[in-house]
Amino acid sequence: MVRAGFRMIVESQRDMKVAGEAADGQEAIDLVGREKPDVVLMDVRMPRLDGIAATRQIVSATRVVILTTFELDEYVFDALAAGASAFLLKAAPPEDLIKAIRVVAQGDALLAPSVTKRLIEEFAKRPEPTNKKPKELQTLTEREQEVLKEVARGLTNAEIATKLHVSETTVKTHVAHLLDKLELRDRVQAVILAYEAGLVG
């Protein structure tokens, strides 16, 4: 029933098409291999293989939007660390689902403030960061490091632009450059790296 609802929402968009449905993580992996979709809507709790394990196996081939019933699901961090690009509540309005698919399809990540907060809490519970700054971090300009810190705090491009007194286009360019230099797929990975490197805390 839930999948049927999602299918209807997606198919209501002229430029979207449902490539297929899977009942568990293993089926999802097989489906991605066959259909090569642009975006996968992934549940966390599934039989046979859960959504986290399935996400790890398919993120190199597609982008993943994690769907869950609980906002502060214990699996939020694991899902994002596994490579998911967005995180959405199943109860979210249809327009939020469509927005998430579009954002992720364009190569960006969608991190709701509550999810960023959860990431921060997760890191706060961990032992002190090792301050292992990868060599790549040293290749960032001062402004790129500044932008990375704000991304890690959960700010949007528009909010970063206001804070740094630059245009949103400039922020987008800085984000694109820093992701490229750090060889990261999206903002989620940037948030994780920033915390692991001890840039924010």
Residue, then its C-alpha position, 0 to 999 in steps of 0.5 A: m500500500v505504501r509503495a502504491g502511494f509513492r508510485m502514484i505520487v511519482e507518476s503524477q509528475r510528467d517528467m518522472k517514471v517509476a522504473g520498478e518496485a522491490a519488496d526488500g533490500q536484495e530485490a532493490i539491488d537486483l532492480v538497480g542493476r537491471e533498470k539503472p534508475d536515477v534515484v531510489l526511494m529506500d526504506v530502512r527496515m526491510p526483510r532479507l536485507d535492510g535499507i542501510a546494507a542495500t544503500r551501501q551496495i548501490v550508491s555508486a550506481t544511483r542516488v538514494v533517498i531514505l524514507t523512514t517513519f521516525e524523524l530521529d530514527e536510530y539509523v539516520f546516521d548509518a543511512l547517511a554514512a552509507g551514502a544516502s543523499a536525502f532523508l525523508l519522513k514517510a508522512a511528509p507531504p507529496e510535494d516534499l517527496i517530489k522535491a527530494i527526488r528532484v534535488v537528489a537527481q540534480g546531484d545535491a543532497l537534502l538534509a533537513p535541519s532535524v537530520t543535521k541536528r541528529l548528525i551533530e548529536e551522533f558525533a557529540k556522543r563519540p570520543e574526541p575527533t582524532n583531528k585527522k585532517p586529510k591532506e585534501l583539506q589543506t588544498l581548500t582555500e580559506r573561503e572554501q573551508e569557511v563554507l565547508k564549516e557552514v555546510a556542516r552546521g546544516l546551513t543552506n546555500a542561501e543562509i551561507a550566502t547571507k552569513l558570508h555576504v556573498s551571492e548564492t551562486t558564489v556559495k554554490t561554486h565554492v561548494a562544487h569546488l570543495l566537493d571536487k577537491l575532497e572527492l566527495r559525492d555530496r553535502v552529506q559526505a561533506v558534513i561527515l568529513a567535517y566532523e570526523a576531521g574536527l573542523v566543527g564541534 
